[in-house]
Amino acid sequence: MHRLAVLLIAALAAAGCAGTREGKAGAPKSPPAEKGRPSTQAKPASGQPNLAPVIEPVSAFSGKVVLVNAPLKYVVVEGVIGRLPPVEQSLIIYRDGQKVGAAVVSAQVRGANFAADLTQGEARVGDTVRSD
């Protein structure tokens, strides 16, 4: 009988020690995260629902200069059918990553090509045209 009581007390003591130690003073509540690694536990903001990020398509235009008329100060730009910029939109002209001029879209459109009036700088065939 004495052995049974000792075994029962030992089992209760072992079960009590096997539990988590989060509530005890001096014991770590969770393992520390390594520097440079994000935590794997996601914590939602209090009172905020967990929303998925909103992804919006880029509506910027990009094309190439295919013709330059320096005396009349206009360029013809090749774009993509259905994705041409609206009339009167400002465009920036780049050469080798550097801004070299600016133009404004005019109403003359044929297929994927459109005309733009040079307002600043210069342009050469092959320059990149973007709406920024």
N, CA, C and O atoms as a GROMACS GRO file, in nm:
protein
  528
    1MET      N    1   0.081  -0.118   0.000
    1MET     CA    2   0.000   0.000   0.000
    1MET      C    3   0.087   0.126   0.000
    1MET      O    4   0.057   0.225  -0.065
    2HIS      N    5   0.194   0.117   0.074
    2HIS     CA    6   0.285   0.230   0.082
    2HIS      C    7   0.349   0.258  -0.056
    2HIS      O    8   0.368   0.373  -0.095
    3ARG      N    9   0.383   0.148  -0.129
    3ARG     CA   10   0.441   0.162  -0.262
    3ARG      C   11   0.342   0.226  -0.360
    3ARG      O   12   0.381   0.306  -0.444
    4LEU      N   13   0.216   0.192  -0.349
    4LEU     CA   14   0.113   0.247  -0.436
    4LEU      C   15   0.097   0.397  -0.414
    4LEU      O   16   0.080   0.472  -0.511
    5ALA      N   17   0.103   0.441  -0.292
    5ALA     CA   18   0.092   0.583  -0.262
    5ALA      C   19   0.213   0.659  -0.316
    5ALA      O   20   0.198   0.770  -0.368
    6VAL      N   21   0.332   0.602  -0.306
    6VAL     CA   22   0.454   0.666  -0.355
    6VAL      C   23   0.448   0.677  -0.508
    6VAL      O   24   0.485   0.780  -0.564
    7LEU      N   25   0.401   0.570  -0.574
    7LEU     CA   26   0.389   0.571  -0.719
    7LEU      C   27   0.287   0.674  -0.766
    7LEU      O   28   0.310   0.743  -0.865
    8LEU      N   29   0.174   0.686  -0.696
    8LEU     CA   30   0.070   0.783  -0.729
    8LEU      C   31   0.122   0.926  -0.714
    8LEU      O   32   0.096   1.010  -0.800
    9ILE      N   33   0.194   0.954  -0.608
    9ILE     CA   34   0.249   1.088  -0.586
    9ILE      C   35   0.354   1.119  -0.693
    9ILE      O   36   0.359   1.231  -0.743
   10ALA      N   37   0.438   1.022  -0.728
   10ALA     CA   38   0.541   1.042  -0.831
   10ALA      C   39   0.476   1.068  -0.968
   10ALA      O   40   0.525   1.152  -1.043
   11ALA      N   41   0.368   0.998  -1.000
   11ALA     CA   42   0.299   1.018  -1.127
   11ALA      C   43   0.235   1.157  -1.134
   11ALA      O   44   0.242   1.223  -1.238
   12LEU      N   45   0.174   1.202  -1.025
   12LEU     CA   46   0.114   1.335  -1.022
   12LEU      C   47   0.222   1.444  -1.033
   12LEU      O   48   0.201   1.545  -1.100
   13ALA      N   49   0.333   1.424  -0.970
   13ALA     CA   50   0.442   1.521  -0.975
   13ALA      C   51   0.500   1.528  -1.116
   13ALA      O   52   0.531   1.636  -1.165
   14ALA      N   53   0.515   1.414  -1.182
   14ALA     CA   54   0.569   1.411  -1.318
   14ALA      C   55   0.471   1.476  -1.416
   14ALA      O   56   0.514   1.546  -1.507
   15ALA      N   57   0.341   1.455  -1.399
   15ALA     CA   58   0.241   1.515  -1.486
   15ALA      C   59   0.239   1.667  -1.469
   15ALA      O   60   0.220   1.740  -1.566
   16GLY      N   61   0.256   1.714  -1.350
   16GLY     CA   62   0.258   1.858  -1.326
   16GLY      C   63   0.381   1.924  -1.384
   16GLY      O   64   0.372   2.039  -1.427
   17CYS      N   65   0.495   1.859  -1.386
   17CYS     CA   66   0.618   1.915  -1.440
   17CYS      C   67   0.623   1.907  -1.592
   17CYS      O   68   0.697   1.983  -1.655
   18ALA      N   69   0.546   1.818  -1.651
   18ALA     CA   70   0.549   1.800  -1.796
   18ALA      C   71   0.471   1.908  -1.870
   18ALA      O   72   0.485   1.920  -1.991
   19GLY      N   73   0.390   1.986  -1.800
   19GLY     CA   74   0.311   2.092  -1.865
   19GLY      C   75   0.399   2.206  -1.912
   19GLY      O   76   0.520   2.207  -1.886
   20THR      N   77   0.340   2.302  -1.981
   20THR     CA   78   0.417   2.416  -2.030
   20THR      C   79   0.454   2.507  -1.914
   20THR      O   80   0.390   2.504  -1.808
   21ARG      N   81   0.557   2.586  -1.935
   21ARG     CA   82   0.606   2.673  -1.830
   21ARG      C   83   0.579   2.820  -1.863
   21ARG      O   84   0.647   2.908  -1.810
   22GLU      N   85   0.480   2.848  -1.952
   22GLU     CA   86   0.455   2.985  -1.994
   22GLU      C   87   0.412   3.076  -1.881
   22GLU      O   88   0.449   3.193  -1.880
   23GLY      N   89   0.338   3.026  -1.788
   23GLY     CA   90   0.285   3.112  -1.684
   23GLY      C   91   0.381   3.138  -1.570
   23GLY      O   92   0.354   3.224  -1.487
   24LYS      N   93   0.494   3.066  -1.563
   24LYS     CA   94   0.587   3.080  -1.452
   24LYS      C   95   0.686   3.191  -1.478
   24LYS      O   96   0.726   3.214  -1.592
   25ALA      N   97   0.725   3.260  -1.373
   25ALA     CA   98   0.819   3.371  -1.384
   25ALA      C   99   0.956   3.319  -1.421
   25ALA      O  100   1.000   3.215  -1.372
   26GLY      N  101   1.024   3.393  -1.509
   26GLY     CA  102   1.160   3.356  -1.547
   26GLY      C  103   1.166   3.258  -1.661
   26GLY      O  104   1.274   3.237  -1.716
   27ALA      N  105   1.056   3.197  -1.700
   27ALA     CA  106   1.056   3.100  -1.809
   27ALA      C  107   1.022   3.171  -1.939
   27ALA      O  108   0.933   3.256  -1.940
   28PRO      N  109   1.088   3.139  -2.048
   28PRO     CA  110   1.055   3.203  -2.175
   28PRO      C  111   0.918   3.156  -2.225
   28PRO      O  112   0.882   3.039  -2.210
   29LYS      N  113   0.844   3.249  -2.283
   29LYS     CA  114   0.709   3.216  -2.330
   29LYS      C  115   0.713   3.148  -2.465
   29LYS      O  116   0.627   3.064  -2.492
   30SER      N  117   0.808   3.182  -2.552
   30SER     CA  118   0.823   3.117  -2.681
   30SER      C  119   0.969   3.127  -2.722
   30SER      O  120   1.041   3.214  -2.672
   31PRO      N  121   1.012   3.040  -2.811
   31PRO     CA  122   1.152   3.047  -2.850
   31PRO      C  123   1.179   3.177  -2.924
   31PRO      O  124   1.095   3.221  -3.003
   32PRO      N  125   1.295   3.239  -2.900
   32PRO     CA  126   1.325   3.366  -2.968
   32PRO      C  127   1.346   3.345  -3.116
   32PRO      O  128   1.401   3.243  -3.158
   33ALA      N  129   1.302   3.442  -3.197
   33ALA     CA  130   1.318   3.435  -3.343
   33ALA      C  131   1.461   3.472  -3.378
   33ALA      O  132   1.522   3.557  -3.314
   34GLU      N  133   1.514   3.406  -3.483
   34GLU     CA  134   1.649   3.436  -3.526
   34GLU      C  135   1.650   3.570  -3.598
   34GLU      O  136   1.550   3.610  -3.659
   35LYS      N  137   1.763   3.641  -3.589
   35LYS     CA  138   1.774   3.769  -3.657
   35LYS      C  139   1.775   3.744  -3.808
   35LYS      O  140   1.839   3.650  -3.855
   36GLY      N  141   1.704   3.829  -3.882
   36GLY     CA  142   1.700   3.817  -4.026
   36GLY      C  143   1.591   3.726  -4.078
   36GLY      O  144   1.562   3.727  -4.197
   37ARG      N  145   1.531   3.648  -3.993
   37ARG     CA  146   1.424   3.559  -4.034
   37ARG      C  147   1.293   3.612  -3.982
   37ARG      O  148   1.283   3.652  -3.865
   38PRO      N  149   1.190   3.614  -4.068
   38PRO     CA  150   1.060   3.659  -4.020
   38PRO      C  151   0.996   3.554  -3.931
   38PRO      O  152   1.022   3.435  -3.945
   39SER      N  153   0.915   3.599  -3.842
   39SER     CA  154   0.845   3.508  -3.752
   39SER      C  155   0.743   3.428  -3.829
   39SER      O  156   0.678   3.482  -3.920
   40THR      N  157   0.727   3.302  -3.796
   40THR     CA  158   0.632   3.217  -3.867
   40THR      C  159   0.491   3.231  -3.812
   40THR      O  160   0.396   3.180  -3.870
   41GLN      N  161   0.478   3.298  -3.699
   41GLN     CA  162   0.347   3.316  -3.640
   41GLN      C  163   0.288   3.447  -3.686
   41GLN      O  164   0.347   3.553  -3.664
   42ALA      N  165   0.171   3.440  -3.750
   42ALA     CA  166   0.104   3.562  -3.796
   42ALA      C  167   0.014   3.613  -3.685
   42ALA      O  168  -0.064   3.537  -3.628
   43LYS      N  169   0.026   3.740  -3.655
   43LYS     CA  170  -0.056   3.799  -3.551
   43LYS      C  171  -0.144   3.907  -3.614
   43LYS      O  172  -0.094   4.012  -3.652
   44PRO      N  173  -0.275   3.883  -3.626
   44PRO     CA  174  -0.361   3.986  -3.684
   44PRO      C  175  -0.373   4.105  -3.591
   44PRO      O  176  -0.367   4.091  -3.469
   45ALA      N  177  -0.388   4.223  -3.649
   45ALA     CA  178  -0.404   4.345  -3.570
   45ALA      C  179  -0.535   4.338  -3.492
   45ALA      O  180  -0.634   4.283  -3.540
   46SER      N  181  -0.533   4.393  -3.373
   46SER     CA  182  -0.653   4.386  -3.291
   46SER      C  183  -0.764   4.469  -3.352
   46SER      O  184  -0.744   4.587  -3.382
   47GLY      N  185  -0.881   4.410  -3.369
   47GLY     CA  186  -0.996   4.480  -3.422
   47GLY      C  187  -0.994   4.495  -3.574
   47GLY      O  188  -1.087   4.551  -3.630
   48GLN      N  189  -0.890   4.447  -3.641
   48GLN     CA  190  -0.879   4.458  -3.786
   48GLN      C  191  -0.899   4.320  -3.849
   48GLN      O  192  -0.838   4.223  -3.805
   49PRO      N  193  -0.984   4.310  -3.951
   49PRO     CA  194  -0.998   4.182  -4.020
   49PRO      C  195  -0.873   4.155  -4.105
   49PRO      O  196  -0.808   4.249  -4.151
   50ASN      N  197  -0.842   4.030  -4.126
   50ASN     CA  198  -0.726   3.992  -4.205
   50ASN      C  199  -0.763   4.002  -4.352
   50ASN      O  200  -0.832   3.914  -4.405
   51LEU      N  201  -0.719   4.111  -4.420
   51LEU     CA  202  -0.753   4.135  -4.560
   51LEU      C  203  -0.638   4.095  -4.651
   51LEU      O  204  -0.521   4.110  -4.616
   52ALA      N  205  -0.673   4.044  -4.769
   52ALA     CA  206  -0.573   4.010  -4.869
   52ALA      C  207  -0.525   4.139  -4.936
   52ALA      O  208  -0.601   4.235  -4.944
   53PRO      N  209  -0.400   4.142  -4.983
   53PRO     CA  210  -0.351   4.263  -5.049
   53PRO      C  211  -0.425   4.289  -5.179
   53PRO      O  212  -0.467   4.196  -5.248
   54VAL      N  213  -0.440   4.416  -5.212
   54VAL     CA  214  -0.507   4.456  -5.335
   54VAL      C  215  -0.401   4.472  -5.444
   54VAL      O  216  -0.304   4.546  -5.426
   55ILE      N  217  -0.421   4.405  -5.556
   55ILE     CA  218  -0.328   4.412  -5.667
   55ILE      C  219  -0.397   4.485  -5.781
   55ILE      O  220  -0.502   4.442  -5.829
   56GLU      N  221  -0.335   4.595  -5.825
   56GLU     CA  222  -0.391   4.674  -5.933
   56GLU      C  223  -0.299   4.665  -6.054
   56GLU      O  224  -0.177   4.669  -6.038
   57PRO      N  225  -0.355   4.652  -6.175
   57PRO     CA  226  -0.269   4.645  -6.293
   57PRO      C  227  -0.202   4.780  -6.321
   57PRO      O  228  -0.257   4.885  -6.288
   58VAL      N  229  -0.087   4.774  -6.380
   58VAL     CA  230  -0.014   4.896  -6.415
   58VAL      C  231  -0.074   4.950  -6.544
   58VAL      O  232  -0.088   4.878  -6.642
   59SER      N  233  -0.108   5.078  -6.543
   59SER     CA  234  -0.169   5.137  -6.661
   59SER      C  235  -0.073   5.231  -6.734
   59SER      O  236  -0.117   5.311  -6.817
   60ALA      N  237   0.054   5.222  -6.706
   60ALA     CA  238   0.153   5.309  -6.770
   60ALA      C  239   0.174   5.263  -6.914
   60ALA      O  240   0.166   5.144  -6.944
   61PHE      N  241   0.200   5.359  -7.003
   61PHE     CA  242   0.223   5.330  -7.143
   61PHE      C  243   0.373   5.327  -7.170
   61PHE      O  244   0.449   5.402  -7.108
   62SER      N  245   0.415   5.242  -7.262
   62SER     CA  246   0.553   5.236  -7.305
   62SER      C  247   0.555   5.208  -7.454
   62SER      O  248   0.481   5.122  -7.502
   63GLY      N  249   0.639   5.279  -7.528
   63GLY     CA  250   0.650   5.260  -7.672
   63GLY      C  251   0.787   5.303  -7.722
   63GLY      O  252   0.874   5.341  -7.643
   64LYS      N  253   0.806   5.296  -7.855
   64LYS     CA  254   0.934   5.333  -7.918
   64LYS      C  255   0.910   5.438  -8.025
   64LYS      O  256   0.809   5.435  -8.095
   65VAL      N  257   1.003   5.531  -8.037
   65VAL     CA  258   0.998   5.631  -8.143
   65VAL      C  259   1.039   5.563  -8.274
   65VAL      O  260   1.145   5.501  -8.282
   66VAL      N  261   0.951   5.574  -8.378
   66VAL     CA  262   0.981   5.513  -8.507
   66VAL      C  263   1.006   5.617  -8.616
   66VAL      O  264   1.059   5.584  -8.722
   67LEU      N  265   0.968   5.744  -8.592
   67LEU     CA  266   0.992   5.850  -8.689
   67LEU      C  267   1.003   5.982  -8.616
   67LEU      O  268   0.928   6.008  -8.522
   68VAL      N  269   1.096   6.066  -8.658
   68VAL     CA  270   1.113   6.198  -8.598
   68VAL      C  271   1.108   6.302  -8.710
   68VAL      O  272   1.177   6.288  -8.810
   69ASN      N  273   1.026   6.406  -8.692
   69ASN     CA  274   1.023   6.519  -8.782
   69ASN      C  275   1.067   6.641  -8.700
   69ASN      O  276   0.984   6.707  -8.637
   70ALA      N  277   1.198   6.669  -8.703
   70ALA     CA  278   1.254   6.777  -8.621
   70ALA      C  279   1.202   6.915  -8.662
   70ALA      O  280   1.171   6.996  -8.574
   71PRO      N  281   1.192   6.947  -8.795
   71PRO     CA  282   1.144   7.082  -8.830
   71PRO      C  283   1.001   7.109  -8.782
   71PRO      O  284   0.970   7.220  -8.740
   72LEU      N  285   0.915   7.010  -8.789
   72LEU     CA  286   0.776   7.029  -8.746
   72LEU      C  287   0.754   6.990  -8.599
   72LEU      O  288   0.642   7.002  -8.547
   73LYS      N  289   0.859   6.943  -8.534
   73LYS     CA  290   0.858   6.909  -8.390
   73LYS      C  291   0.749   6.808  -8.354
   73LYS      O  292   0.664   6.835  -8.268
   74TYR      N  293   0.752   6.692  -8.420
   74TYR     CA  294   0.664   6.583  -8.380
   74TYR      C  295   0.735   6.450  -8.401
   74TYR      O  296   0.830   6.440  -8.478
   75VAL      N  297   0.688   6.349  -8.330
   75VAL     CA  298   0.741   6.214  -8.342
   75VAL      C  299   0.625   6.118  -8.366
   75VAL      O  300   0.511   6.147  -8.330
   76VAL      N  301   0.657   6.005  -8.428
   76VAL     CA  302   0.560   5.896  -8.440
   76VAL      C  303   0.608   5.786  -8.348
   76VAL      O  304   0.724   5.745  -8.353
   77VAL      N  305   0.517   5.739  -8.264
   77VAL     CA  306   0.550   5.639  -8.162
   77VAL      C  307   0.476   5.510  -8.192
   77VAL      O  308   0.356   5.512  -8.223
   78GLU      N  309   0.547   5.398  -8.183
   78GLU     CA  310   0.485   5.267  -8.200
   78GLU      C  311   0.448   5.213  -8.062
   78GLU      O  312   0.533   5.200  -7.974
   79GLY      N  313   0.320   5.183  -8.045
   79GLY     CA  314   0.272   5.129  -7.918
   79GLY      C  315   0.210   4.993  -7.939
   79GLY      O  316   0.255   4.915  -8.023
   80VAL      N  317   0.107   4.963  -7.863
   80VAL     CA  318   0.035   4.837  -7.872
   80VAL      C  319  -0.112   4.870  -7.901
   80VAL      O  320  -0.171   4.954  -7.833
   81ILE      N  321  -0.170   4.803  -7.999
   81ILE     CA  322  -0.311   4.828  -8.031
   81ILE      C  323  -0.396   4.798  -7.908
   81ILE      O  324  -0.378   4.694  -7.843
   82GLY      N  325  -0.486   4.888  -7.876
   82GLY     CA  326  -0.573   4.872  -7.760
   82GLY      C  327  -0.515   4.928  -7.631
   82GLY      O  328  -0.586   4.940  -7.532
   83ARG      N  329  -0.387   4.961  -7.631
   83ARG     CA  330  -0.323   5.015  -7.510
   83ARG      C  331  -0.256   5.148  -7.539
   83ARG      O  332  -0.151   5.179  -7.482
   84LEU      N  333  -0.315   5.227  -7.628
   84LEU     CA  334  -0.258   5.356  -7.662
   84LEU      C  335  -0.298   5.460  -7.557
   84LEU      O  336  -0.407   5.450  -7.499
   85PRO      N  337  -0.212   5.558  -7.532
   85PRO     CA  338  -0.245   5.661  -7.432
   85PRO      C  339  -0.354   5.755  -7.485
   85PRO      O  340  -0.369   5.767  -7.607
   86PRO      N  341  -0.427   5.819  -7.398
   86PRO     CA  342  -0.531   5.913  -7.442
   86PRO      C  343  -0.470   6.041  -7.500
   86PRO      O  344  -0.356   6.076  -7.471
   87VAL      N  345  -0.548   6.110  -7.583
   87VAL     CA  346  -0.505   6.236  -7.643
   87VAL      C  347  -0.476   6.337  -7.532
   87VAL      O  348  -0.545   6.340  -7.430
   88GLU      N  349  -0.374   6.419  -7.552
   88GLU     CA  350  -0.328   6.524  -7.459
   88GLU      C  351  -0.253   6.470  -7.337
   88GLU      O  352  -0.225   6.546  -7.244
   89GLN      N  353  -0.219   6.341  -7.335
   89GLN     CA  354  -0.140   6.289  -7.223
   89GLN      C  355   0.007   6.323  -7.245
   89GLN      O  356   0.058   6.315  -7.357
   90SER      N  357   0.074   6.360  -7.138
   90SER     CA  358   0.218   6.391  -7.144
   90SER      C  359   0.298   6.262  -7.143
   90SER      O  360   0.267   6.168  -7.070
   91LEU      N  361   0.401   6.258  -7.226
   91LEU     CA  362   0.490   6.144  -7.234
   91LEU      C  363   0.633   6.191  -7.215
   91LEU      O  364   0.667   6.303  -7.252
   92ILE      N  365   0.716   6.106  -7.157
   92ILE     CA  366   0.857   6.136  -7.137
   92ILE      C  367   0.938   6.051  -7.234
   92ILE      O  368   0.909   5.933  -7.252
   93ILE      N  369   1.039   6.110  -7.297
   93ILE     CA  370   1.124   6.040  -7.393
   93ILE      C  371   1.257   6.011  -7.326
   93ILE      O  372   1.321   6.101  -7.271
   94TYR      N  373   1.300   5.884  -7.331
   94TYR     CA  374   1.425   5.840  -7.267
   94TYR      C  375   1.520   5.782  -7.371
   94TYR      O  376   1.478   5.717  -7.467
   95ARG      N  377   1.649   5.806  -7.350
   95ARG     CA  378   1.753   5.745  -7.431
   95ARG      C  379   1.859   5.692  -7.336
   95ARG      O  380   1.916   5.768  -7.258
   96ASP      N  381   1.883   5.564  -7.342
   96ASP     CA  382   1.980   5.498  -7.253
   96ASP      C  383   1.951   5.526  -7.106
   96ASP      O  384   2.044   5.546  -7.027
   97GLY      N  385   1.823   5.529  -7.070
   97GLY     CA  386   1.783   5.549  -6.931
   97GLY      C  387   1.782   5.694  -6.885
   97GLY      O  388   1.747   5.721  -6.770
   98GLN      N  389   1.819   5.788  -6.972
   98GLN     CA  390   1.822   5.929  -6.936
   98GLN      C  391   1.710   6.004  -7.007
   98GLN      O  392   1.683   5.978  -7.125
   99LYS      N  393   1.645   6.094  -6.936
   99LYS     CA  394   1.539   6.174  -6.996
   99LYS      C  395   1.600   6.272  -7.095
   99LYS      O  396   1.692   6.347  -7.062
  100VAL      N  397   1.547   6.270  -7.220
  100VAL     CA  398   1.600   6.359  -7.323
  100VAL      C  399   1.494   6.452  -7.380
  100VAL      O  400   1.526   6.545  -7.454
  101GLY      N  401   1.367   6.428  -7.346
  101GLY     CA  402   1.262   6.513  -7.400
  101GLY      C  403   1.126   6.479  -7.345
  101GLY      O  404   1.110   6.387  -7.264
  102ALA      N  405   1.027   6.558  -7.391
  102ALA     CA  406   0.888   6.536  -7.351
  102ALA      C  407   0.799   6.561  -7.472
  102ALA      O  408   0.834   6.639  -7.561
  103ALA      N  409   0.685   6.496  -7.474
  103ALA     CA  410   0.591   6.510  -7.585
  103ALA      C  411   0.449   6.498  -7.531
  103ALA      O  412   0.426   6.449  -7.421
  104VAL      N  413   0.353   6.546  -7.614
  104VAL     CA  414   0.211   6.538  -7.580
  104VAL      C  415   0.141   6.464  -7.693
  104VAL      O  416   0.160   6.496  -7.811
  105VAL      N  417   0.059   6.364  -7.658
  105VAL     CA  418  -0.010   6.281  -7.756
  105VAL      C  419  -0.108   6.366  -7.835
  105VAL      O  420  -0.186   6.443  -7.778
  106SER      N  421  -0.105   6.351  -7.968
  106SER     CA  422  -0.202   6.421  -8.054
  106SER      C  423  -0.307   6.321  -8.100
  106SER      O  424  -0.300   6.203  -8.066
  107ALA      N  425  -0.404   6.368  -8.179
  107ALA     CA  426  -0.518   6.284  -8.217
  107ALA      C  427  -0.489   6.192  -8.336
  107ALA      O  428  -0.574   6.109  -8.368
  108GLN      N  429  -0.375   6.205  -8.401
  108GLN     CA  430  -0.345   6.122  -8.518
  108GLN      C  431  -0.302   5.982  -8.476
  108GLN      O  432  -0.197   5.965  -8.414
  109VAL      N  433  -0.385   5.883  -8.510
  109VAL     CA  434  -0.358   5.744  -8.473
  109VAL      C  435  -0.380   5.656  -8.596
  109VAL      O  436  -0.478   5.674  -8.668
  110ARG      N  437  -0.290   5.562  -8.619
  110ARG     CA  438  -0.308   5.463  -8.726
  110ARG      C  439  -0.256   5.329  -8.674
  110ARG      O  440  -0.135   5.310  -8.661
  111GLY      N  441  -0.347   5.239  -8.644
  111GLY     CA  442  -0.310   5.108  -8.591
  111GLY      C  443  -0.248   5.122  -8.453
  111GLY      O  444  -0.309   5.175  -8.360
  112ALA      N  445  -0.125   5.073  -8.442
  112ALA     CA  446  -0.054   5.082  -8.314
  112ALA      C  447   0.036   5.204  -8.307
  112ALA      O  448   0.104   5.225  -8.207
  113ASN      N  449   0.036   5.287  -8.413
  113ASN     CA  450   0.121   5.406  -8.417
  113ASN      C  451   0.038   5.531  -8.392
  113ASN      O  452  -0.078   5.540  -8.433
  114PHE      N  453   0.100   5.629  -8.326
  114PHE     CA  454   0.034   5.757  -8.303
  114PHE      C  455   0.137   5.869  -8.306
  114PHE      O  456   0.257   5.845  -8.289
  115ALA      N  457   0.091   5.990  -8.329
  115ALA     CA  458   0.179   6.106  -8.333
  115ALA      C  459   0.177   6.176  -8.199
  115ALA      O  460   0.077   6.173  -8.127
  116ALA      N  461   0.289   6.240  -8.166
  116ALA     CA  462   0.300   6.318  -8.044
  116ALA      C  463   0.383   6.442  -8.073
  116ALA      O  464   0.486   6.433  -8.141
  117ASP      N  465   0.340   6.556  -8.023
  117ASP     CA  466   0.410   6.683  -8.044
  117ASP      C  467   0.523   6.698  -7.942
  117ASP      O  468   0.501   6.682  -7.822
  118LEU      N  469   0.644   6.728  -7.990
  118LEU     CA  470   0.757   6.751  -7.900
  118LEU      C  471   0.739   6.883  -7.827
  118LEU      O  472   0.718   6.986  -7.890
  119THR      N  473   0.746   6.880  -7.697
  119THR     CA  474   0.732   7.002  -7.617
  119THR      C  475   0.863   7.043  -7.551
  119THR      O  476   0.882   7.161  -7.520
  120GLN      N  477   0.954   6.947  -7.530
  120GLN     CA  478   1.084   6.975  -7.469
  120GLN      C  479   1.187   6.881  -7.527
  120GLN      O  480   1.154   6.769  -7.567
  121GLY      N  481   1.310   6.924  -7.533
  121GLY     CA  482   1.421   6.837  -7.568
  121GLY      C  483   1.418   6.789  -7.711
  121GLY      O  484   1.372   6.860  -7.801
  122GLU      N  485   1.469   6.668  -7.731
  122GLU     CA  486   1.480   6.609  -7.863
  122GLU      C  487   1.442   6.462  -7.859
  122GLU      O  488   1.419   6.405  -7.752
  123ALA      N  489   1.436   6.402  -7.976
  123ALA     CA  490   1.408   6.258  -7.987
  123ALA      C  491   1.482   6.202  -8.107
  123ALA      O  492   1.508   6.272  -8.205
  124ARG      N  493   1.516   6.075  -8.098
  124ARG     CA  494   1.578   6.001  -8.209
  124ARG      C  495   1.500   5.871  -8.225
  124ARG      O  496   1.435   5.823  -8.133
  125VAL      N  497   1.511   5.816  -8.346
  125VAL     CA  498   1.448   5.685  -8.372
  125VAL      C  499   1.510   5.584  -8.278
  125VAL      O  500   1.632   5.576  -8.264
  126GLY      N  501   1.425   5.505  -8.212
  126GLY     CA  502   1.470   5.404  -8.116
  126GLY      C  503   1.459   5.445  -7.971
  126GLY      O  504   1.473   5.361  -7.882
  127ASP      N  505   1.435   5.574  -7.945
  127ASP     CA  506   1.419   5.620  -7.807
  127ASP      C  507   1.293   5.557  -7.746
  127ASP      O  508   1.198   5.524  -7.817
  128THR      N  509   1.294   5.541  -7.615
  128THR     CA  510   1.179   5.486  -7.541
  128THR      C  511   1.089   5.599  -7.497
  128THR      O  512   1.136   5.704  -7.453
  129VAL      N  513   0.958   5.577  -7.511
  129VAL     CA  514   0.859   5.676  -7.469
  129VAL      C  515   0.774   5.612  -7.360
  129VAL      O  516   0.723   5.501  -7.377
  130ARG      N  517   0.759   5.683  -7.246
  130ARG     CA  518   0.680   5.628  -7.134
  130ARG      C  519   0.592   5.736  -7.074
  130ARG      O  520   0.625   5.854  -7.077
  131SER      N  521   0.481   5.693  -7.021
  131SER     CA  522   0.397   5.783  -6.941
  131SER      C  523   0.430   5.756  -6.796
  131SER      O  524   0.403   5.646  -6.746
  132ASP      N  525   0.486   5.852  -6.726
  132ASP     CA  526   0.526   5.832  -6.586
  132ASP      C  527   0.431   5.897  -6.490
  132ASP      O  528   0.451   5.889  -6.369
   0.00000   0.00000   0.00000
